[in-house]
Amino acid sequence: MYARTTTIQADPSKIDDGIAHMSEEVTPVITAMDGCVGMSVLADRASGRCIATSSWESEAALQGSAEKVRTLRDGALPAFGGSTSTVDTWEVAVVHRDHAMPEGACARVTWLSGMDDHAERAADVFRMVVLPKVQELDGFCSGSLLISRETGRAVGTVTFERREQLEASRDAASAIRETASRDIGATIDDVAEMDVAFAHLHLPEMA
């Protein structure tokens, strides 16, 4: 399984317009493409950072969609009030869902680097160390890990039912994150708390 993430620095006042455009105009087209298994959008309304993720059943499907998705991406930028976007491609290493996310769900996203030779180690630590601990946190919905073997980077996402539960888990999540990064030999580059604008995902369990 593979994924493409597009990070947009949006005008905070236009985030709702951008989300509506993604939901109504972009997602139906992308999810109808051969090999697509879902779309999601995360939004940080304070900073304006938005992340759209499309998931694909094979590397061939990911690559084959690139040009069509680029056109859709260019059309979506004005809706967000953005002028540039950053695109990354990933291998989906781990996916685990406890239950479906309700409306109002939130996510904590952690970016890691420095894992040029530790991709498999990162997946093992996330699967065997991180997931068992975050599943015990109140409101836990799901966890996933995307890795890039070429760049030695990874991004882990943990979702919660409500914002209050996300905020209450900060100290515990910080301890889990620090321990895991040491075990992997990775550097924590960034951590963000974001709203789950929508998630239409059909990824299989990969835990």
Secondary structure, DSSP 4 states (H G I P E B T S, - for coil): -EEEEEEEE--GGGHHHHHHHIIIIIHHHHHTSTTEEEEEEEE-TTT-EEEEEEEESSHHHHHHTHHHHHHHHHHHHHHHT-S-EEEEEEEEEEEEESSPPPTT-EEEEEEEE--TT-HHHHHHHIIIIIHHHHTTSTTEEEEEEEEETTTTEEEEEEEESSHHHHHHTHHHHHHHHHHHHHHHT-EEEEEEEEEEEEEEE-PPPB-
